[in-house]
């Protein structure tokens, strides 16, 4: 969506995912660089520079 593209391309952003398994185990993944492409590039999500304990997939 063009609104999300516009918001994520105003400056650099990071994104964090907090995960909880069905057994209650909690993990997180932090990406220090995050942006979304425009419609011409099918709003592709880009994430880089991982840290956290969720594993890198």
C-alpha distances in whole Angstrom, upper triangle without the diagonal:
4,6,6,6,9,10,11,13,15,18,18,17,19,18,21,21,24,25,28,30,32,35,34,33,31,29,26,24,23,21,22,19,16,13,10,10,8,7,11,11,9,7,11,12,15,18,21,24,25,27,28,30,28,29,27,25
4,6,5,6,9,10,11,13,16,17,17,19,19,22,23,26,28,31,33,35,38,36,36,33,31,28,26,24,22,22,19,16,13,10,9,7,7,11,12,11,8,12,13,16,18,22,25,26,29,30,32,30,31,29,27
4,5,5,6,9,10,11,14,16,15,18,17,20,21,24,26,29,32,34,37,35,34,31,30,27,25,23,21,21,19,15,12,10,11,10,11,14,15,14,11,14,14,16,18,22,24,25,28,29,31,29,30,29,28
4,5,5,6,9,10,13,14,12,14,14,17,18,21,23,26,28,30,33,32,31,28,26,23,21,19,18,18,15,12,9,7,9,9,11,14,13,12,9,11,11,13,15,18,21,22,24,25,27,26,27,25,24
4,6,5,6,9,11,12,12,15,15,18,19,23,25,28,30,33,36,34,33,30,28,24,22,20,18,18,15,11,8,6,6,6,8,11,11,10,7,10,10,12,14,17,20,21,24,26,28,27,27,25,24
4,6,5,7,10,12,12,15,16,20,21,25,27,30,33,35,38,36,35,32,30,26,24,22,19,19,16,13,10,9,9,8,11,13,14,14,11,13,13,14,17,19,22,23,26,28,30,29,30,28,27
4,6,6,8,10,10,13,13,17,19,22,24,28,31,33,36,33,32,29,27,24,21,19,17,16,14,11,9,9,11,11,14,16,16,16,12,14,13,14,15,18,20,21,23,25,28,27,28,26,26
4,6,7,7,7,10,11,14,17,20,23,26,29,31,34,32,31,27,25,21,19,16,14,13,10,8,5,6,9,10,13,16,14,15,11,12,10,11,12,14,16,18,20,22,25,24,25,23,22
4,6,7,9,12,14,17,20,23,26,29,32,35,37,35,34,30,28,24,21,19,16,14,11,9,7,7,8,9,13,15,14,15,12,13,12,12,13,15,17,20,22,24,27,26,27,25,24
4,7,9,13,15,19,21,25,27,31,34,37,39,37,35,32,29,25,23,20,17,15,13,12,10,11,12,13,16,18,17,18,15,16,15,15,16,17,19,21,23,26,29,28,29,27,27
4,6,10,13,17,20,23,26,30,33,36,38,35,33,30,27,23,21,17,15,12,10,10,9,12,13,15,18,20,19,20,17,17,15,14,14,15,16,19,20,23,26,26,27,25,25
4,7,10,14,17,20,23,27,30,33,35,32,31,27,24,20,17,14,11,9,7,7,8,11,13,16,19,21,19,20,17,16,14,12,11,12,12,15,17,19,23,23,23,21,22
4,7,10,14,17,20,23,26,30,31,29,27,23,21,17,14,11,9,7,6,5,7,10,14,16,19,21,19,20,16,15,12,11,10,11,12,13,15,17,20,20,21,19,20
4,7,10,13,17,20,23,26,28,25,24,20,17,13,11,7,6,4,5,5,8,12,15,18,21,23,21,21,17,16,12,11,8,9,9,10,11,13,16,16,17,16,17
4,7,10,13,17,20,23,25,22,20,17,14,11,8,6,5,7,7,6,9,12,15,18,21,23,20,20,16,15,11,11,8,10,10,10,11,12,15,14,15,14,15
4,6,10,13,16,20,21,19,17,13,11,7,6,4,6,9,10,10,13,15,19,22,24,26,23,22,19,18,14,13,10,11,11,10,9,9,12,11,13,13,14
4,6,10,13,16,18,16,14,11,8,6,5,6,9,12,13,12,15,16,20,23,24,27,24,22,19,18,14,14,12,13,14,11,11,9,11,9,12,12,13
4,7,10,13,15,12,11,7,6,4,7,9,12,15,17,16,18,20,24,26,28,30,27,26,23,21,18,18,15,17,16,13,12,10,10,9,12,14,15
4,7,10,11,9,8,6,5,6,8,11,14,17,19,18,21,22,25,28,29,31,28,26,24,22,19,19,17,18,18,15,14,11,10,8,11,13,14
4,7,8,6,6,4,6,9,12,15,18,21,23,22,24,25,29,31,32,35,32,30,27,25,22,23,20,22,22,18,17,14,12,10,13,16,16
4,5,5,5,6,8,11,14,17,20,23,25,24,27,27,30,33,34,36,33,31,29,27,24,24,22,24,24,20,19,16,13,11,14,16,16
4,5,7,10,12,15,17,21,24,27,29,27,30,30,33,35,36,38,35,33,31,29,27,28,26,27,27,24,23,19,17,15,17,20,19
4,6,9,12,15,18,22,25,28,30,29,32,32,36,38,39,41,38,36,34,32,29,30,27,29,28,24,23,19,16,15,17,20,20
4,6,10,13,16,20,23,26,28,28,30,31,34,37,38,40,37,35,33,31,28,29,26,27,27,23,21,17,15,14,17,20,20
4,7,10,14,17,20,23,26,26,28,30,33,36,37,39,36,34,32,30,27,27,24,24,24,20,18,14,11,10,14,17,18
4,7,11,14,17,20,22,22,25,27,30,33,34,37,34,32,29,27,24,24,21,22,21,17,15,11,9,9,12,15,16
4,7,10,14,17,19,19,22,24,27,31,32,34,31,30,27,25,21,21,18,18,17,13,11,8,6,5,9,12,13
4,7,10,13,16,16,19,21,24,27,29,31,28,27,24,22,18,18,14,15,14,10,9,6,6,5,9,11,13
4,7,10,12,12,16,18,21,25,27,28,25,24,21,19,15,14,11,11,10,7,6,5,6,6,8,8,10
4,6,9,10,14,16,20,23,25,27,24,24,21,18,15,13,9,9,8,6,5,6,9,9,11,10,12
4,6,7,10,13,17,20,23,24,21,21,18,16,12,10,6,6,5,4,6,9,12,12,12,10,12
4,7,10,14,17,20,23,25,22,22,19,17,14,11,8,6,5,7,8,11,15,15,15,14,16
4,7,11,13,17,20,21,18,19,16,14,11,8,6,5,6,8,11,14,17,17,17,15,16
4,7,10,14,17,18,15,16,12,11,8,6,5,7,9,10,13,15,18,17,18,15,16
4,7,10,13,15,12,13,9,8,6,5,7,9,12,14,17,19,22,21,21,18,18
4,7,10,11,9,9,6,6,5,6,9,12,15,17,20,21,24,22,22,20,19
4,7,8,6,7,5,5,7,8,11,14,18,19,23,25,27,25,25,22,21
4,5,5,6,5,8,10,12,15,18,21,23,26,28,31,29,28,26,24
4,5,5,5,9,12,14,18,21,24,26,29,30,33,30,30,27,25
4,6,8,10,13,15,19,21,25,26,30,32,34,32,31,28,26
4,6,6,10,11,15,18,22,23,27,29,31,28,28,24,22
4,5,9,12,15,19,22,23,27,28,30,27,27,24,22
4,6,9,13,16,20,21,24,25,27,25,25,22,20
4,6,10,13,17,18,21,23,25,22,22,19,17
4,7,10,14,14,18,19,21,19,19,16,14
4,7,11,12,15,17,20,18,17,14,13
4,7,8,11,14,16,15,14,11,11
4,6,9,12,15,15,14,11,12
4,7,10,13,14,13,10,13
4,7,10,10,9,7,10
4,7,9,9,8,12
4,6,7,9,12
4,6,9,12
4,7,9
4,6
4
